[in-house]
């Protein structure tokens, strides 16, 4: 009898263990799933989703997103989604062809309703600068569009999405406004942002800075002798104190300009991608803080 009881107890324990292991999988399978095109908007979406939805990014941390080449695994991930979130404004040049294989999955363009800044020069002149998430006002529109997309396609969790979105917008405001004050404290004649890609037009506008870059967008030519000479001439003409470069491209052209002009190399700026969890910018708010603080430190030299 004791043996039978022990066997019975073991069976109950084993069944409970299996239930504990399997149940979370069922819960995850039942959750609404959104897939984004890159890590910055994935983090935004996770903040809006909270515990109500799963959010995954097609591109990985540190990836260059303009000319990304999707893999078959990316396609499988997206086909399993309930919603695709993408930036638009010609950021994901690969997306239209990719999305043509996802006719049954709805999508939301997160820059819908944003007043874009046009690219000034190069082969993409006149087209919208896609990096609108670097603006306070625009970033709040991103959050609203994410929330509205979630509510439209997963209305059962509408209250949670709305509550999370409003809380996250407060966090964004609380993060950006002190950073703007710190940059405005830099003397106006030093308030230049020299970067590799022209990815900071929205931040430059909002923070009342002057902008200079090597190339307008990563999808075009990068670091040509003509581009380097033009920036060198301007750095010397305006006595610009520092130059910077983005994390997803080669730092070599900016470092060359630093050597040839005597301007400081201010360091790496983050814009197109977050880092892994143990890196300096695992979240969008971290990206804003680290990038702005790097700019202030560089211009204060």
C-alpha positions as CSV (number, residue, x, y, z in Angstrom):
1,X,0.0,0.0,0.0
2,X,2.8,2.4,0.9
3,X,4.4,1.7,-2.5
4,X,1.2,2.5,-4.2
5,X,0.8,5.7,-2.3
6,X,4.3,6.7,-3.2
7,X,3.7,6.0,-6.8
8,X,0.5,8.0,-6.7
9,X,2.2,10.9,-5.0
10,X,5.0,10.8,-7.6
11,X,2.5,10.9,-10.4
12,X,0.7,13.9,-8.9
13,X,4.1,15.7,-8.4
14,X,5.1,14.8,-12.0
15,X,1.8,16.0,-13.3
16,X,2.1,19.3,-11.4
17,X,5.6,19.8,-12.7
18,X,4.5,19.2,-16.3
19,X,1.6,21.6,-15.8
20,X,3.9,24.3,-14.5
21,X,6.3,23.9,-17.4
22,X,3.7,23.7,-20.1
23,X,1.2,26.3,-18.9
24,X,3.4,29.4,-19.5
25,X,3.9,28.2,-23.1
26,X,0.1,28.1,-23.5
27,X,-0.2,31.5,-22.0
28,X,2.4,32.9,-24.4
29,X,0.8,31.2,-27.4
30,X,-2.5,33.0,-26.5
31,X,-0.9,36.4,-26.3
32,X,-1.1,39.0,-29.1
33,X,2.2,39.1,-31.0
34,X,3.7,42.1,-32.7
35,X,6.8,42.1,-34.8
36,X,8.7,45.3,-35.6
37,X,11.4,46.1,-38.2
38,X,14.0,47.3,-35.8
39,X,15.0,47.4,-32.1
40,X,14.2,51.1,-31.3
41,X,10.5,50.7,-32.1
42,X,10.5,47.3,-30.6
43,X,11.4,48.8,-27.2
44,X,8.7,51.5,-27.7
45,X,6.2,48.8,-28.5
46,X,7.1,46.7,-25.5
47,X,6.5,49.6,-23.2
48,X,3.0,50.1,-24.7
49,X,2.3,46.3,-24.7
50,X,3.3,45.7,-21.1
51,X,2.2,42.1,-20.2
52,X,-0.6,42.1,-22.7
53,X,1.4,41.3,-25.8
54,X,4.7,39.8,-27.1
55,X,6.9,42.1,-29.2
56,X,9.9,40.9,-31.3
57,X,12.2,42.8,-33.7
58,X,13.3,41.5,-37.1
59,X,16.7,43.2,-37.0
60,X,19.0,42.4,-34.0
61,X,20.7,44.8,-31.7
62,X,23.5,46.7,-33.4
63,X,22.2,46.0,-37.0
64,X,22.3,48.5,-39.8
65,X,18.7,48.8,-40.7
66,X,18.6,50.8,-44.0
67,X,20.0,48.1,-46.2
68,X,19.2,45.0,-44.1
69,X,18.7,41.7,-46.0
70,X,15.8,39.7,-44.4
71,X,16.4,36.0,-43.8
72,X,13.9,33.1,-44.2
73,X,13.8,33.0,-40.4
74,X,12.7,36.6,-40.4
75,X,9.9,35.8,-42.8
76,X,8.7,32.9,-40.6
77,X,8.8,35.2,-37.5
78,X,6.7,37.8,-39.3
79,X,4.2,35.3,-40.7
80,X,3.5,34.2,-37.1
81,X,2.7,37.7,-36.0
82,X,-0.7,39.3,-35.4
83,X,0.7,42.8,-36.4
84,X,3.7,44.3,-38.1
85,X,5.0,47.7,-36.9
86,X,7.4,49.6,-39.2
87,X,8.8,53.0,-39.4
88,X,8.1,54.1,-43.0
89,X,9.6,57.3,-44.6
90,X,11.9,55.0,-46.7
91,X,13.9,53.8,-43.7
92,X,13.4,50.1,-44.4
93,X,14.1,50.0,-48.1
94,X,13.8,46.2,-47.9
95,X,10.3,46.2,-46.4
96,X,8.0,46.4,-49.3
97,X,9.3,43.3,-50.9
98,X,9.4,41.6,-47.5
99,X,5.9,42.6,-46.7
100,X,4.5,41.3,-50.0
101,X,4.9,37.8,-48.5
102,X,2.8,38.7,-45.5
103,X,-0.5,39.6,-47.1
104,X,-2.5,38.1,-44.2
105,X,-0.7,40.1,-41.5
106,X,-1.8,43.7,-40.9
107,X,0.8,46.5,-40.5
108,X,0.9,49.9,-38.9
109,X,3.2,52.7,-40.2
110,X,4.5,54.5,-37.1
111,X,5.4,57.8,-38.8
112,X,1.8,58.3,-39.9
113,X,0.8,61.9,-38.9
114,X,4.4,63.1,-38.5
115,X,5.6,66.3,-40.4
116,X,8.8,65.0,-41.9
117,X,12.0,66.9,-42.5
118,X,13.3,66.5,-46.1
119,X,16.8,65.3,-46.8
120,X,18.8,68.3,-48.2
121,X,21.3,66.7,-50.6
122,X,22.6,63.6,-52.2
123,X,20.7,61.0,-54.2
124,X,17.8,61.1,-51.7
125,X,17.4,64.9,-51.7
126,X,13.8,65.9,-51.3
127,X,12.8,62.6,-49.7
128,X,11.8,62.5,-46.0
129,X,14.4,61.9,-43.4
130,X,13.2,58.8,-41.7
131,X,14.8,59.3,-38.2
132,X,11.8,61.0,-36.7
133,X,12.0,59.0,-33.4
134,X,14.8,61.4,-32.4
135,X,12.2,64.2,-31.9
136,X,10.1,64.6,-28.7
137,X,6.9,65.5,-30.5
138,X,7.4,62.8,-33.2
139,X,8.2,60.1,-30.6
140,X,4.9,60.7,-28.9
141,X,3.2,60.2,-32.3
142,X,5.0,56.9,-32.6
143,X,3.7,55.8,-29.2
144,X,0.1,56.9,-30.1
145,X,0.3,54.9,-33.4
146,X,1.6,51.8,-31.6
147,X,-1.2,52.1,-29.0
148,X,-3.9,52.6,-31.7
149,X,-2.6,49.7,-33.7
150,X,-2.6,47.4,-30.6
151,X,-6.1,48.5,-29.7
152,X,-7.4,48.1,-33.3
153,X,-6.1,44.5,-33.6
154,X,-6.3,43.4,-29.9
155,X,-9.2,45.4,-28.5
156,X,-9.6,43.1,-25.5
157,X,-6.5,44.7,-24.0
158,X,-7.4,48.3,-25.0
159,X,-7.4,49.6,-21.4
160,X,-3.9,48.3,-20.7
161,X,-2.5,49.6,-23.9
162,X,-4.0,53.1,-23.3
163,X,-2.7,53.2,-19.7
164,X,0.8,52.0,-20.7
165,X,1.1,54.4,-23.6
166,X,0.2,57.4,-21.4
167,X,2.7,56.4,-18.8
168,X,5.4,55.8,-21.4
169,X,4.8,59.2,-23.0
170,X,5.4,60.8,-19.6
171,X,8.7,58.9,-19.3
172,X,9.8,60.2,-22.7
173,X,9.0,63.8,-21.9
174,X,10.8,63.5,-18.5
175,X,13.8,62.1,-20.3
176,X,14.1,64.5,-23.2
177,X,13.4,67.8,-21.6
178,X,16.4,67.8,-19.3
179,X,18.6,66.7,-22.2
180,X,17.4,69.6,-24.2
181,X,18.2,72.0,-21.4
182,X,21.7,70.6,-21.2
183,X,22.4,71.1,-24.9
184,X,20.9,74.6,-24.8
185,X,23.4,75.4,-22.1
186,X,26.2,74.9,-24.6
187,X,27.3,78.2,-26.2
188,X,25.4,78.8,-29.4
189,X,28.6,79.0,-31.5
190,X,29.6,75.6,-30.3
191,X,26.2,74.0,-30.8
192,X,27.1,72.0,-33.9
193,X,26.3,68.3,-34.4
194,X,28.8,66.8,-36.9
195,X,27.9,63.1,-37.6
196,X,28.6,60.5,-40.2
197,X,24.9,60.0,-41.3
198,X,22.5,62.8,-41.4
199,X,20.3,61.0,-38.8
200,X,19.9,63.8,-36.4
201,X,17.9,66.5,-38.3
202,X,14.9,66.2,-35.9
203,X,17.1,66.4,-32.8
204,X,19.0,69.3,-34.3
205,X,15.8,71.2,-35.0
206,X,14.3,70.5,-31.6
207,X,17.6,71.3,-29.7
208,X,18.4,74.5,-31.7
209,X,21.7,73.2,-33.1
210,X,23.5,73.4,-36.5
211,X,23.8,70.2,-38.5
212,X,26.7,68.9,-40.5
213,X,27.1,65.3,-41.8
214,X,29.3,63.3,-44.1
215,X,26.4,61.6,-45.9
216,X,22.7,62.2,-45.7
217,X,21.5,58.6,-45.3
218,X,23.2,55.2,-44.9
219,X,21.5,53.9,-48.0
220,X,23.8,56.1,-50.1
221,X,27.5,56.5,-50.6
222,X,29.5,56.7,-47.4
223,X,32.8,58.5,-46.5
224,X,33.8,59.5,-50.0
225,X,36.8,61.9,-50.4
226,X,34.5,64.6,-51.5
227,X,32.3,64.2,-48.4
228,X,35.3,64.1,-46.1
229,X,36.8,67.3,-47.6
230,X,33.5,69.2,-47.4
231,X,33.1,68.4,-43.7
232,X,36.8,69.2,-43.0
233,X,36.4,72.6,-44.6
234,X,33.3,73.4,-42.6
235,X,34.8,72.2,-39.3
236,X,37.8,74.5,-39.8
237,X,35.6,77.4,-41.0
238,X,33.3,77.4,-38.0
239,X,35.8,76.1,-35.5
240,X,33.6,73.2,-34.5
241,X,34.9,71.6,-31.3
242,X,33.9,67.9,-31.9
243,X,32.8,65.4,-34.5
244,X,30.8,62.2,-33.8
245,X,29.7,59.0,-35.6
246,X,26.9,56.5,-35.4
247,X,27.3,53.1,-33.9
248,X,26.2,51.1,-36.9
249,X,28.7,52.5,-39.4
250,X,32.5,52.8,-39.6
251,X,34.0,55.5,-37.4
252,X,37.0,55.9,-39.7
253,X,35.8,58.9,-41.7
254,X,34.9,60.9,-38.5
255,X,38.2,60.0,-36.9
256,X,40.1,61.1,-40.0
257,X,38.3,64.5,-39.8
258,X,39.2,64.8,-36.2
259,X,42.9,64.1,-36.9
260,X,43.1,66.6,-39.8
261,X,41.2,69.4,-38.2
262,X,42.2,69.1,-34.5
263,X,38.6,68.8,-33.5
264,X,37.9,66.2,-30.8
265,X,36.4,62.9,-31.7
266,X,33.4,63.1,-29.4
267,X,32.5,59.4,-29.6
268,X,29.7,57.1,-30.7
269,X,26.1,58.2,-31.1
270,X,23.2,55.8,-31.1
271,X,20.3,56.3,-33.4
272,X,19.4,53.4,-35.7
273,X,19.7,50.5,-33.2
274,X,19.7,49.7,-29.5
275,X,22.4,47.5,-28.0
276,X,22.1,44.2,-26.2
277,X,20.9,44.3,-22.5
278,X,24.5,44.6,-21.2
279,X,25.4,47.4,-23.6
280,X,25.1,51.2,-23.1
281,X,21.7,51.7,-24.8
282,X,19.4,48.7,-24.2
283,X,16.3,50.9,-24.3
284,X,15.0,53.9,-26.3
285,X,15.2,56.1,-23.3
286,X,18.9,55.0,-22.8
287,X,19.5,55.8,-26.4
288,X,18.2,59.4,-25.9
289,X,20.2,59.9,-22.7
290,X,23.5,58.4,-23.9
291,X,23.5,60.2,-27.2
292,X,22.6,63.6,-25.8
293,X,25.1,63.3,-23.0
294,X,27.8,62.3,-25.5
295,X,27.0,65.3,-27.6
296,X,27.2,67.7,-24.6
297,X,30.4,66.2,-23.4
298,X,32.0,66.4,-26.8
299,X,31.0,70.0,-27.4
300,X,32.1,71.1,-24.0
301,X,35.8,70.2,-24.6
